[in-house]
Amino acid sequence: MPLIHCETLTMTLPLKKFFSALAMMPAFAVCLPAQAALDIGEPAPKFSAPAALDGKPFTYSLASELAKGPVVVYFFPAAYSTACSIEAHAFAEAIDEFKALGTSVIGVSTDDLETLSKFSSQTCQGKFPVASDATKSISKGFDALMQTRPDYATRVSYVIAPDGKVAFIYQSLNPEKHVEKMLSAVKDLSANRDKKQ
């Protein structure tokens, strides 16, 4: 369908229908999935951030982890919220599968480090680190801030290949499928790497 300018619509549609159609546009836009700024194949922003693993604070470096293998970087809105706890628990339960594929996992939220330190030992069961993006700079770099609530990260997961490029993206506020999608993507990445060797 060709793009029609609003001026054309006002001439071809009765005024009442035009305003009715116009009123529906914001509702339709809300239904559309947000598009990640990073496309597959693009370099992921390298970052270092205050993080915690099993309650112990440290400085996390994406570059250091990529030197060891692929990295799943998953963003979540808020520690201890129901959906974020479900997702963190699912990643903790699957961490051995990720490790078997030579892959590490890092969770990122805009929560402060004190909150994430507790979350890392309780909900993440000390199985993987979580990083604090209190300044929101990491979330901005990955286009992972909620459009409607920009103080919070949205729920989006990335697989970053060892070359630092985005290999896979999955975005959904529903926490249920993130681990499954990330594991599948890492398996595909591993299979493709084996074919090239």
Buried (B, 14 or more C-beta within 10 A) or exposed (E): EEEEEEEEEEEEBEEEEBEEEEEEEEEEEEEEEBEBEBEBEEEBBEBEBBBBBBBEBEEBBBEEBBEEBBBBBBBBBBBEBEBBBBBBBBBBEBBEBBBEBBBBBBBBBBBEBEBBBBBBBBBBBBBBBBBBBBEBEBBBBBBBBBEEEEEBBBBBBBBBBBEBBBBBBBBBEEBEBBBEBBBBBBEEBBEEBEEEE
